[in-house]
Amino acid sequence: MNIAIGNDHVGYELKNHIKKYLEDKGHTVKDFGAFSSERTDYPIYGKAVADAVISGECDYGMLICGTGVGISLAANKVKGIRAVVCSEPYTARLCRQHNNANIIAFGARVIGSATAEMIVDEFFNATYEGERHQKRIDMIKQIEDGEL
Ligand code: RB5
């Protein structure tokens, strides 16, 4: 799988850990920064990863900031993005299976590296189930398009 990743200064260390973890599992990872723990602004990286997913450059995205909230809010402003903040593996699996999430986000100040590993395993191994869920995904798009 081709995965876009991004983080702010708070997420930098956990990003490096999970980047290696994903690469060791055979994924191709494209890193959109930040590339240090120097203070920066999470919307930059949320937008960059969202654009990479929407353009098809990458299949899915992963975002990390302090809580996962700011960086996912920024990504969700890009049409077609369904970024989900997650602190445990159950939601990570279900947001792929039911919500067809295309970006997973989490907080470096909220979870540790072992939980982050479980979250990305569930997210990237799960498959969207479609069928009854598609109608609701279509309704989210209608909201985006001002039709609902
Ligand atoms: C940065 O201090 C912090 O606000 C950011 O990492 C993130 O948690 C925002 O949602």
Backbone and ligand atoms as CSV (ligand in chain L), in Angstrom:
chain,resi,resn,atom,element,x,y,z
A,1,MET,N,N,0.843,-1.196,0.000
A,1,MET,CA,C,0.000,0.000,0.000
A,1,MET,C,C,0.882,1.251,0.000
A,2,ASN,N,N,0.364,2.291,-0.653
A,2,ASN,CA,C,1.096,3.551,-0.772
A,2,ASN,C,C,0.495,4.546,0.226
A,3,ILE,N,N,1.238,4.904,1.255
A,3,ILE,CA,C,0.655,5.662,2.371
A,3,ILE,C,C,1.317,7.039,2.512
A,4,ALA,N,N,0.495,8.091,2.521
A,4,ALA,CA,C,0.976,9.458,2.778
A,4,ALA,C,C,0.947,9.703,4.281
A,5,ILE,N,N,2.022,10.247,4.823
A,5,ILE,CA,C,2.027,10.531,6.260
A,5,ILE,C,C,2.424,11.981,6.521
A,6,GLY,N,N,1.885,12.530,7.601
A,6,GLY,CA,C,2.188,13.907,7.964
A,6,GLY,C,C,2.020,14.114,9.452
A,7,ASN,N,N,2.657,15.142,9.953
A,7,ASN,CA,C,2.666,15.394,11.403
A,7,ASN,C,C,3.071,16.828,11.658
A,8,ASP,N,N,2.758,17.321,12.852
A,8,ASP,CA,C,3.335,18.600,13.275
A,8,ASP,C,C,4.530,18.305,14.192
A,9,HIS,N,N,5.020,19.329,14.895
A,9,HIS,CA,C,6.202,19.159,15.756
A,9,HIS,C,C,5.957,18.147,16.874
A,10,VAL,N,N,4.720,18.133,17.407
A,10,VAL,CA,C,4.421,17.213,18.523
A,10,VAL,C,C,4.419,15.757,18.035
A,11,GLY,N,N,4.000,15.564,16.788
A,11,GLY,CA,C,3.889,14.206,16.245
A,11,GLY,C,C,5.151,13.661,15.613
A,12,TYR,N,N,6.203,14.479,15.594
A,12,TYR,CA,C,7.401,14.098,14.838
A,12,TYR,C,C,8.023,12.760,15.278
A,13,GLU,N,N,8.223,12.577,16.572
A,13,GLU,CA,C,8.901,11.349,17.035
A,13,GLU,C,C,8.046,10.108,16.805
A,14,LEU,N,N,6.752,10.208,17.098
A,14,LEU,CA,C,5.878,9.058,16.884
A,14,LEU,C,C,5.755,8.764,15.388
A,15,LYS,N,N,5.741,9.820,14.567
A,15,LYS,CA,C,5.716,9.622,13.109
A,15,LYS,C,C,6.912,8.778,12.663
A,16,ASN,N,N,8.104,9.103,13.161
A,16,ASN,CA,C,9.297,8.342,12.758
A,16,ASN,C,C,9.171,6.873,13.149
A,17,HIS,N,N,8.634,6.625,14.325
A,17,HIS,CA,C,8.456,5.243,14.785
A,17,HIS,C,C,7.487,4.492,13.872
A,18,ILE,N,N,6.342,5.099,13.604
A,18,ILE,CA,C,5.304,4.416,12.807
A,18,ILE,C,C,5.713,4.339,11.337
A,19,LYS,N,N,6.451,5.310,10.874
A,19,LYS,CA,C,6.952,5.262,9.483
A,19,LYS,C,C,7.792,4.003,9.286
A,20,LYS,N,N,8.725,3.765,10.195
A,20,LYS,CA,C,9.575,2.574,10.105
A,20,LYS,C,C,8.741,1.299,10.249
A,21,TYR,N,N,7.785,1.352,11.157
A,21,TYR,CA,C,6.905,0.191,11.388
A,21,TYR,C,C,6.172,-0.179,10.098
A,22,LEU,N,N,5.627,0.823,9.409
A,22,LEU,CA,C,4.885,0.566,8.165
A,22,LEU,C,C,5.824,0.090,7.065
A,23,GLU,N,N,6.992,0.699,6.982
A,23,GLU,CA,C,7.953,0.279,5.941
A,23,GLU,C,C,8.413,-1.160,6.176
A,24,ASP,N,N,8.629,-1.500,7.437
A,24,ASP,CA,C,9.040,-2.876,7.768
A,24,ASP,C,C,7.957,-3.888,7.380
A,25,LYS,N,N,6.700,-3.419,7.326
A,25,LYS,CA,C,5.585,-4.307,6.937
A,25,LYS,C,C,5.401,-4.346,5.427
A,26,GLY,N,N,6.260,-3.617,4.702
A,26,GLY,CA,C,6.222,-3.678,3.240
A,26,GLY,C,C,5.458,-2.560,2.561
A,27,HIS,N,N,4.957,-1.585,3.351
A,27,HIS,CA,C,4.244,-0.458,2.748
A,27,HIS,C,C,5.243,0.552,2.180
A,28,THR,N,N,4.793,1.294,1.166
A,28,THR,CA,C,5.562,2.426,0.660
A,28,THR,C,C,5.026,3.672,1.347
A,29,VAL,N,N,5.917,4.427,1.987
A,29,VAL,CA,C,5.490,5.583,2.769
A,29,VAL,C,C,6.030,6.856,2.146
A,30,LYS,N,N,5.140,7.830,1.888
A,30,LYS,CA,C,5.588,9.141,1.420
A,30,LYS,C,C,5.392,10.138,2.559
A,31,ASP,N,N,6.490,10.715,3.008
A,31,ASP,CA,C,6.496,11.574,4.189
A,31,ASP,C,C,6.383,13.050,3.775
A,32,PHE,N,N,5.286,13.707,4.192
A,32,PHE,CA,C,5.063,15.110,3.842
A,32,PHE,C,C,5.488,16.057,4.970
A,33,GLY,N,N,6.290,15.549,5.940
A,33,GLY,CA,C,6.758,16.382,7.037
A,33,GLY,C,C,5.680,16.540,8.098
A,34,ALA,N,N,6.017,17.268,9.150
A,34,ALA,CA,C,7.226,18.025,9.403
A,34,ALA,C,C,8.418,17.095,9.658
A,35,PHE,N,N,9.605,17.634,9.390
A,35,PHE,CA,C,10.808,16.817,9.476
A,35,PHE,C,C,11.663,17.124,10.702
A,36,SER,N,N,11.080,17.795,11.691
A,36,SER,CA,C,11.783,18.029,12.957
A,36,SER,C,C,10.752,18.359,14.027
A,37,SER,N,N,11.230,18.515,15.259
A,37,SER,CA,C,10.347,18.874,16.377
A,37,SER,C,C,10.254,20.383,16.563
A,38,GLU,N,N,10.735,21.131,15.589
A,38,GLU,CA,C,10.645,22.586,15.665
A,38,GLU,C,C,9.183,23.005,15.479
A,39,ARG,N,N,8.730,23.965,16.287
A,39,ARG,CA,C,7.319,24.363,16.282
A,39,ARG,C,C,6.846,24.749,14.873
A,40,THR,N,N,5.694,24.206,14.488
A,40,THR,CA,C,5.144,24.483,13.170
A,40,THR,C,C,3.620,24.471,13.255
A,41,ASP,N,N,2.918,24.454,12.122
A,41,ASP,CA,C,1.453,24.572,12.104
A,41,ASP,C,C,0.832,23.356,11.430
A,42,TYR,N,N,0.021,22.612,12.184
A,42,TYR,CA,C,-0.523,21.339,11.673
A,42,TYR,C,C,-1.352,21.437,10.390
A,43,PRO,N,N,-2.040,22.569,10.064
A,43,PRO,CA,C,-2.839,22.562,8.822
A,43,PRO,C,C,-2.002,22.311,7.562
A,44,ILE,N,N,-0.744,22.725,7.587
A,44,ILE,CA,C,0.137,22.527,6.414
A,44,ILE,C,C,0.181,21.041,6.047
A,45,TYR,N,N,0.353,20.203,7.051
A,45,TYR,CA,C,0.595,18.764,6.813
A,45,TYR,C,C,-0.727,18.015,6.616
A,46,GLY,N,N,-1.776,18.484,7.280
A,46,GLY,CA,C,-3.093,17.891,7.047
A,46,GLY,C,C,-3.516,18.078,5.603
A,47,LYS,N,N,-3.295,19.275,5.084
A,47,LYS,CA,C,-3.656,19.592,3.694
A,47,LYS,C,C,-2.785,18.800,2.712
A,48,ALA,N,N,-1.485,18.727,2.965
A,48,ALA,CA,C,-0.573,18.038,2.036
A,48,ALA,C,C,-0.927,16.554,1.910
A,49,VAL,N,N,-1.196,15.925,3.033
A,49,VAL,CA,C,-1.549,14.493,3.014
A,49,VAL,C,C,-2.922,14.302,2.355
A,50,ALA,N,N,-3.871,15.172,2.669
A,50,ALA,CA,C,-5.205,15.080,2.056
A,50,ALA,C,C,-5.102,15.212,0.534
A,51,ASP,N,N,-4.323,16.163,0.064
A,51,ASP,CA,C,-4.161,16.363,-1.390
A,51,ASP,C,C,-3.552,15.122,-2.046
A,52,ALA,N,N,-2.587,14.503,-1.376
A,52,ALA,CA,C,-1.935,13.307,-1.934
A,52,ALA,C,C,-2.922,12.153,-2.053
A,53,VAL,N,N,-3.862,12.072,-1.117
A,53,VAL,CA,C,-4.864,10.998,-1.166
A,53,VAL,C,C,-5.894,11.298,-2.258
A,54,ILE,N,N,-6.374,12.517,-2.309
A,54,ILE,CA,C,-7.413,12.879,-3.292
A,54,ILE,C,C,-6.876,12.815,-4.724
A,55,SER,N,N,-5.633,13.166,-4.910
A,55,SER,CA,C,-5.060,13.129,-6.273
A,55,SER,C,C,-4.783,11.701,-6.728
A,56,GLY,N,N,-4.772,10.757,-5.787
A,56,GLY,CA,C,-4.462,9.373,-6.139
A,56,GLY,C,C,-2.978,9.065,-6.046
A,57,GLU,N,N,-2.180,10.064,-5.672
A,57,GLU,CA,C,-0.731,9.835,-5.499
A,57,GLU,C,C,-0.497,8.763,-4.431
A,58,CYS,N,N,-1.317,8.787,-3.395
A,58,CYS,CA,C,-1.224,7.776,-2.329
A,58,CYS,C,C,-2.608,7.152,-2.108
A,59,ASP,N,N,-2.618,5.920,-1.592
A,59,ASP,CA,C,-3.892,5.211,-1.386
A,59,ASP,C,C,-4.623,5.724,-0.145
A,60,TYR,N,N,-3.875,5.916,0.933
A,60,TYR,CA,C,-4.440,6.340,2.218
A,60,TYR,C,C,-3.455,7.277,2.902
A,61,GLY,N,N,-3.930,7.902,4.010
A,61,GLY,CA,C,-3.076,8.814,4.743
A,61,GLY,C,C,-3.064,8.519,6.231
A,62,MET,N,N,-2.011,8.998,6.892
A,62,MET,CA,C,-1.900,8.897,8.343
A,62,MET,C,C,-1.372,10.231,8.866
A,63,LEU,N,N,-2.028,10.773,9.893
A,63,LEU,CA,C,-1.666,12.087,10.423
A,63,LEU,C,C,-1.481,12.025,11.937
A,64,ILE,N,N,-0.495,12.759,12.428
A,64,ILE,CA,C,-0.240,12.792,13.879
A,64,ILE,C,C,0.030,14.233,14.315
A,65,CYS,N,N,-0.727,14.702,15.314
A,65,CYS,CA,C,-0.356,15.942,16.001
A,65,CYS,C,C,-0.456,15.654,17.502
A,66,GLY,N,N,-0.676,16.652,18.331
A,66,GLY,CA,C,-0.720,16.384,19.767
A,66,GLY,C,C,-1.897,15.496,20.142
A,67,THR,N,N,-3.074,15.853,19.627
A,67,THR,CA,C,-4.290,15.077,19.905
A,67,THR,C,C,-4.809,14.332,18.678
A,68,GLY,N,N,-4.332,14.700,17.512
A,68,GLY,CA,C,-4.876,14.187,16.244
A,68,GLY,C,C,-6.045,15.027,15.750
A,69,VAL,N,N,-6.497,15.959,16.587
A,69,VAL,CA,C,-7.709,16.716,16.254
A,69,VAL,C,C,-7.437,17.795,15.206
A,70,GLY,N,N,-6.511,18.700,15.491
A,70,GLY,CA,C,-6.285,19.832,14.571
A,70,GLY,C,C,-5.905,19.374,13.180
A,71,ILE,N,N,-5.022,18.410,13.107
A,71,ILE,CA,C,-4.502,17.971,11.808
A,71,ILE,C,C,-5.583,17.227,11.010
A,72,SER,N,N,-6.490,16.529,11.713
A,72,SER,CA,C,-7.584,15.858,10.991
A,72,SER,C,C,-8.662,16.858,10.595
A,73,LEU,N,N,-8.901,17.875,11.415
A,73,LEU,CA,C,-9.864,18.916,11.034
A,73,LEU,C,C,-9.412,19.586,9.744
A,74,ALA,N,N,-8.117,19.872,9.656
A,74,ALA,CA,C,-7.581,20.503,8.433
A,74,ALA,C,C,-7.763,19.581,7.236
A,75,ALA,N,N,-7.417,18.313,7.392
A,75,ALA,CA,C,-7.530,17.358,6.274
A,75,ALA,C,C,-8.981,17.227,5.829
A,76,ASN,N,N,-9.916,17.249,6.775
A,76,ASN,CA,C,-11.331,17.070,6.438
A,76,ASN,C,C,-11.930,18.248,5.678
A,77,LYS,N,N,-11.198,19.337,5.573
A,77,LYS,CA,C,-11.668,20.473,4.764
A,77,LYS,C,C,-11.444,20.232,3.272
A,78,VAL,N,N,-10.673,19.212,2.930
A,78,VAL,CA,C,-10.431,18.867,1.518
A,78,VAL,C,C,-11.560,17.934,1.076
A,79,LYS,N,N,-12.231,18.293,0.003
A,79,LYS,CA,C,-13.373,17.503,-0.500
A,79,LYS,C,C,-12.994,16.059,-0.743
A,80,GLY,N,N,-13.792,15.160,-0.215
A,80,GLY,CA,C,-13.558,13.733,-0.448
A,80,GLY,C,C,-12.761,13.066,0.652
A,81,ILE,N,N,-12.230,13.884,1.570
A,81,ILE,CA,C,-11.456,13.304,2.675
A,81,ILE,C,C,-12.392,12.913,3.819
A,82,ARG,N,N,-12.153,11.715,4.342
A,82,ARG,CA,C,-12.822,11.242,5.558
A,82,ARG,C,C,-11.705,10.831,6.519
A,83,ALA,N,N,-11.241,11.813,7.290
A,83,ALA,CA,C,-10.150,11.594,8.246
A,83,ALA,C,C,-10.756,11.362,9.629
A,84,VAL,N,N,-10.291,10.322,10.291
A,84,VAL,CA,C,-10.862,9.919,11.581
A,84,VAL,C,C,-9.790,9.934,12.670
A,85,VAL,N,N,-10.078,10.632,13.760
A,85,VAL,CA,C,-9.172,10.613,14.918
A,85,VAL,C,C,-9.496,9.393,15.748
A,86,CYS,N,N,-8.479,8.689,16.149
A,86,CYS,CA,C,-8.679,7.384,16.754
A,86,CYS,C,C,-7.673,7.171,17.891
A,87,SER,N,N,-8.163,6.616,19.014
A,87,SER,CA,C,-7.247,6.331,20.131
A,87,SER,C,C,-7.203,4.857,20.476
A,88,GLU,N,N,-7.947,4.049,19.719
A,88,GLU,CA,C,-7.961,2.607,19.991
A,88,GLU,C,C,-8.235,1.839,18.692
A,89,PRO,N,N,-7.866,0.557,18.656
A,89,PRO,CA,C,-7.912,-0.192,17.405
A,89,PRO,C,C,-9.307,-0.512,16.867
A,90,TYR,N,N,-10.309,-0.611,17.742
A,90,TYR,CA,C,-11.651,-0.984,17.262
A,90,TYR,C,C,-12.187,0.058,16.275
A,91,THR,N,N,-12.093,1.332,16.661
A,91,THR,CA,C,-12.556,2.400,15.772
A,91,THR,C,C,-11.711,2.454,14.503
A,92,ALA,N,N,-10.434,2.157,14.634
A,92,ALA,CA,C,-9.547,2.168,13.455
A,92,ALA,C,C,-10.019,1.160,12.418
A,93,ARG,N,N,-10.469,-0.012,12.865
A,93,ARG,CA,C,-10.970,-1.020,11.928
A,93,ARG,C,C,-12.342,-0.613,11.361
A,94,LEU,N,N,-13.238,-0.198,12.259
A,94,LEU,CA,C,-14.615,0.104,11.839
A,94,LEU,C,C,-14.699,1.342,10.946
A,95,CYS,N,N,-13.790,2.296,11.126
A,95,CYS,CA,C,-13.876,3.497,10.272
A,95,CYS,C,C,-13.459,3.181,8.842
A,96,ARG,N,N,-12.734,2.094,8.634
A,96,ARG,CA,C,-12.483,1.619,7.264
A,96,ARG,C,C,-13.677,0.795,6.785
A,97,GLN,N,N,-14.116,-0.148,7.597
A,97,GLN,CA,C,-15.167,-1.083,7.169
A,97,GLN,C,C,-16.495,-0.385,6.891
A,98,HIS,N,N,-16.872,0.570,7.736
A,98,HIS,CA,C,-18.189,1.195,7.621
A,98,HIS,C,C,-18.157,2.594,7.023
A,99,ASN,N,N,-17.143,3.367,7.345
A,99,ASN,CA,C,-17.120,4.783,6.941
A,99,ASN,C,C,-16.203,5.058,5.762
A,100,ASN,N,N,-15.526,4.028,5.294
A,100,ASN,CA,C,-14.574,4.167,4.176
A,100,ASN,C,C,-13.616,5.334,4.415
A,101,ALA,N,N,-13.138,5.443,5.645
A,101,ALA,CA,C,-12.182,6.500,5.982
A,101,ALA,C,C,-10.947,6.369,5.095
A,102,ASN,N,N,-10.419,7.501,4.674
A,102,ASN,CA,C,-9.205,7.441,3.848
A,102,ASN,C,C,-7.977,8.025,4.547
A,103,ILE,N,N,-8.175,8.565,5.753
A,103,ILE,CA,C,-7.037,9.013,6.560
A,103,ILE,C,C,-7.286,8.613,8.013
A,104,ILE,N,N,-6.274,8.070,8.652
A,104,ILE,CA,C,-6.333,7.795,10.088
A,104,ILE,C,C,-5.442,8.824,10.797
A,105,ALA,N,N,-5.947,9.348,11.929
A,105,ALA,CA,C,-5.185,10.343,12.697
A,105,ALA,C,C,-5.151,9.923,14.155
A,106,PHE,N,N,-4.071,10.288,14.845
A,106,PHE,CA,C,-4.033,10.065,16.285
A,106,PHE,C,C,-3.094,11.065,16.949
A,107,GLY,N,N,-3.147,11.075,18.274
A,107,GLY,CA,C,-2.430,12.089,19.026
A,107,GLY,C,C,-1.216,11.534,19.744
A,108,ALA,N,N,-0.083,12.153,19.520
A,108,ALA,CA,C,1.155,11.718,20.173
A,108,ALA,C,C,1.135,11.995,21.670
A,109,ARG,N,N,0.255,12.925,22.099
A,109,ARG,CA,C,0.129,13.201,23.533
A,109,ARG,C,C,-0.961,12.335,24.166
A,110,VAL,N,N,-1.619,11.518,23.333
A,110,VAL,CA,C,-2.762,10.737,23.814
A,110,VAL,C,C,-2.430,9.254,23.908
A,111,ILE,N,N,-1.767,8.726,22.886
A,111,ILE,CA,C,-1.468,7.286,22.857
A,111,ILE,C,C,0.037,7.056,22.750
A,112,GLY,N,N,0.458,5.850,23.098
A,112,GLY,CA,C,1.857,5.460,22.977
A,112,GLY,C,C,2.104,4.716,21.668
A,113,SER,N,N,3.364,4.340,21.461
A,113,SER,CA,C,3.739,3.743,20.176
A,113,SER,C,C,3.105,2.365,19.965
A,114,ALA,N,N,2.904,1.589,21.032
A,114,ALA,CA,C,2.322,0.250,20.865
A,114,ALA,C,C,0.861,0.355,20.422
A,115,THR,N,N,0.117,1.291,21.005
A,115,THR,CA,C,-1.279,1.488,20.584
A,115,THR,C,C,-1.323,2.024,19.160
A,116,ALA,N,N,-0.411,2.919,18.825
A,116,ALA,CA,C,-0.361,3.448,17.456
A,116,ALA,C,C,-0.119,2.317,16.451
A,117,GLU,N,N,0.738,1.372,16.803
A,117,GLU,CA,C,0.984,0.224,15.910
A,117,GLU,C,C,-0.300,-0.583,15.708
A,118,MET,N,N,-1.028,-0.829,16.803
A,118,MET,CA,C,-2.290,-1.587,16.693
A,118,MET,C,C,-3.293,-0.843,15.830
A,119,ILE,N,N,-3.341,0.467,15.992
A,119,ILE,CA,C,-4.291,1.287,15.215
A,119,ILE,C,C,-3.979,1.207,13.722
A,120,VAL,N,N,-2.717,1.374,13.353
A,120,VAL,CA,C,-2.414,1.341,11.908
A,120,VAL,C,C,-2.594,-0.067,11.344
A,121,ASP,N,N,-2.305,-1.098,12.139
A,121,ASP,CA,C,-2.551,-2.479,11.672
A,121,ASP,C,C,-4.025,-2.670,11.331
A,122,GLU,N,N,-4.900,-2.274,12.247
A,122,GLU,CA,C,-6.340,-2.443,12.010
A,122,GLU,C,C,-6.801,-1.619,10.818
A,123,PHE,N,N,-6.344,-0.376,10.758
A,123,PHE,CA,C,-6.796,0.522,9.689
A,123,PHE,C,C,-6.357,0.021,8.315
A,124,PHE,N,N,-5.085,-0.306,8.171
A,124,PHE,CA,C,-4.577,-0.646,6.840
A,124,PHE,C,C,-4.889,-2.094,6.435
A,125,ASN,N,N,-5.313,-2.915,7.388
A,125,ASN,CA,C,-5.688,-4.297,7.033
A,125,ASN,C,C,-7.186,-4.452,6.773
A,126,ALA,N,N,-7.974,-3.460,7.151
A,126,ALA,CA,C,-9.430,-3.575,7.009
A,126,ALA,C,C,-9.871,-3.178,5.602
A,127,THR,N,N,-11.044,-3.672,5.221
A,127,THR,CA,C,-11.593,-3.399,3.881
A,127,THR,C,C,-12.971,-2.774,4.024
A,128,TYR,N,N,-13.256,-1.787,3.212
A,128,TYR,CA,C,-14.578,-1.153,3.196
A,128,TYR,C,C,-15.629,-2.178,2.766
A,129,GLU,N,N,-16.728,-2.243,3.525
A,129,GLU,CA,C,-17.756,-3.252,3.254
A,129,GLU,C,C,-18.810,-2.802,2.258
A,130,GLY,N,N,-18.885,-1.512,1.955
A,130,GLY,CA,C,-19.843,-1.009,0.955
A,130,GLY,C,C,-21.275,-1.299,1.352
A,131,GLU,N,N,-22.074,-1.733,0.360
A,131,GLU,CA,C,-23.493,-2.079,0.536
A,131,GLU,C,C,-24.256,-1.018,1.331
A,132,ARG,N,N,-24.829,-1.363,2.495
A,132,ARG,CA,C,-25.693,-0.421,3.216
A,132,ARG,C,C,-24.959,0.848,3.646
A,133,HIS,N,N,-23.625,0.746,3.736
A,133,HIS,CA,C,-22.859,1.906,4.187
A,133,HIS,C,C,-22.693,2.960,3.086
A,134,GLN,N,N,-22.805,2.524,1.837
A,134,GLN,CA,C,-22.516,3.442,0.735
A,134,GLN,C,C,-23.494,4.614,0.683
A,135,LYS,N,N,-24.766,4.325,0.997
A,135,LYS,CA,C,-25.780,5.385,0.983
A,135,LYS,C,C,-25.366,6.529,1.918
A,136,ARG,N,N,-24.813,6.174,3.073
A,136,ARG,CA,C,-24.444,7.191,4.067
A,136,ARG,C,C,-23.196,7.960,3.633
A,137,ILE,N,N,-22.277,7.241,2.983
A,137,ILE,CA,C,-21.090,7.925,2.445
A,137,ILE,C,C,-21.531,8.907,1.359
A,138,ASP,N,N,-22.491,8.465,0.532
A,138,ASP,CA,C,-23.016,9.350,-0.520
A,138,ASP,C,C,-23.673,10.582,0.103
A,139,MET,N,N,-24.339,10.406,1.242
A,139,MET,CA,C,-24.989,11.546,1.904
A,139,MET,C,C,-23.951,12.536,2.436
A,140,ILE,N,N,-22.817,12.019,2.906
A,140,ILE,CA,C,-21.740,12.917,3.359
A,140,ILE,C,C,-21.245,13.758,2.180
A,141,LYS,N,N,-21.123,13.117,1.030
A,141,LYS,CA,C,-20.692,13.846,-0.175
A,141,LYS,C,C,-21.729,14.901,-0.570
A,142,GLN,N,N,-23.010,14.555,-0.401
A,142,GLN,CA,C,-24.067,15.530,-0.716
A,142,GLN,C,C,-23.954,16.759,0.197
A,143,ILE,N,N,-23.596,16.545,1.437
A,143,ILE,CA,C,-23.395,17.677,2.358
A,143,ILE,C,C,-22.247,18.537,1.841
A,144,GLU,N,N,-21.133,17.863,1.458
A,144,GLU,CA,C,-19.976,18.578,0.909
A,144,GLU,C,C,-20.358,19.427,-0.305
A,145,ASP,N,N,-21.233,18.848,-1.140
A,145,ASP,CA,C,-21.606,19.503,-2.398
A,145,ASP,C,C,-22.774,20.482,-2.251
A,146,GLY,N,N,-23.229,20.678,-0.996
A,146,GLY,CA,C,-24.337,21.612,-0.749
A,146,GLY,C,C,-25.670,21.101,-1.241
A,147,GLU,N,N,-25.791,19.779,-1.388
A,147,GLU,CA,C,-27.033,19.201,-1.916
A,147,GLU,C,C,-27.918,18.597,-0.826
A,148,LEU,N,N,-27.491,18.640,0.390
A,148,LEU,CA,C,-28.265,18.052,1.486
A,148,LEU,C,C,-28.277,19.013,2.671
L,1,RB5,C1,C,0.321,21.913,19.261
L,1,RB5,O1,O,0.653,22.472,20.506
L,1,RB5,C2,C,-1.021,21.223,19.357
L,1,RB5,O2,O,-2.038,22.165,19.454
L,1,RB5,C3,C,-1.241,20.322,18.146
L,1,RB5,O3,O,-0.237,19.366,18.094
L,1,RB5,C4,C,-2.536,19.549,18.116
L,1,RB5,O4,O,-2.725,18.815,19.276
L,1,RB5,C5,C,-3.729,20.288,17.717
L,1,RB5,O5,O,-4.842,19.736,17.581
